[in-house]
Amino acid sequence: MYSVNYHRASSVADAAKLIKKGDAKFLAGGMTLIPAMKTRLAAPSDLVDLGHIPELKGIKVSGKTVTIGAGTTHYQVANDEKLKKVCPAIAELAGLIGDVAVRYRGTIGGSIANNDPAADYPAAMLALGATIVTNKREIPADKFFKGLFETALKEDEIITAVTFTAPAKAAYQKFPNPASRYAIAGVFVAKDKDGVRVAVTGAGDDGVFRSKQIEAALAKKFDASALEGVSVPSDSLMGDIHASPEYRANLVLVMAKRAVAAANA
């Protein structure tokens, strides 16, 4: 094991100072960074632990406005009763992430900052039209996710919370890899007075994206039957040992139908 300096930040301001040491990396739940370090895919000189900062934790619900601290774990999101009442879709999504150990350690902020192309939360943020709040600014989800493992975050920028207005209807459905539980294709649908938003994860060759074809069909009729005859182009979808682009295109449509049915239930 190579040498690494560990720093436990006591506040967001403290973390912002510590990250300037050497080739430092922020550590949230560590579900991605620690395995990457073990396999030498990442070798930071310093780790700045965000896991003990009280201001990053907790869920607030005010009417339909939801604010989730970046350090809130998947388990906490999945089991918050107020959140379940106002936006059950995101609570259900959190309960589908990984296994129990991952849900107890992993955080919403860490997941969004990492922006794994098969992660669940990016689809929720995009479909809900969420705002990503950092220690420096507020970034609309449409401008936050830039591509594979790429976001609008600066190197010393820290996600402090995410906020969104709970829609009238929403649901998430995914076809998981049986080993990792990551999405081979996952679809989050949200309907409100401003229209319909549909975000897809696990399938795009450039990460999470909105499906304009599915949105257009559901804008006319928010029902699974409205997706009959709709086709999802496969030329921008990923292909790997788990599924071809064409298979993923079909999965996206199937998951979208299931998500709409669940939203209407």
Number of C-alpha atoms within 10 A of each C-alpha: 6 9 9 12 12 13 19 16 21 15 15 20 11 15 21 17 12 21 22 14 14 12 11 21 21 25 20 26 25 19 18 15 20 15 12 13 15 12 9 12 11 13 19 18 15 21 24 23 21 24 23 14 16 14 14 20 19 17 19 15 17 10 9 15 14 19 21 23 23 29 26 25 25 27 21 20 25 21 15 15 13 14 23 15 12 21 22 22 27 24 23 17 21 21 18 22 22 20 11 13 10 16 22 14 17 23 26 26 28 24 21 25 21 17 24 21 26 24 24 32 23 29 31 29 24 26 28 26 19 22 21 26 22 18 14 13 12 16 18 18 25 16 12 22 26 17 17 16 14 17 16 15 18 8 12 16 17 24 24 21 24 24 22 18 19 24 22 13 20 27 28 30 26 26 18 18 15 10 7 10 17 22 23 25 29 30 34 32 34 27 23 14 7 7 14 23 24 29 26 31 29 29 29 25 18 18 24 29 24 20 18 14 14 23 21 18 19 23 14 11 12 22 17 19 13 17 21 10 9 12 13 19 14 18 12 13 19 21 17 8 5 9 15 14 19 16 17 25 22 16 21 28 22 19 21 29 22 20 26 28 16 17 21 13 8
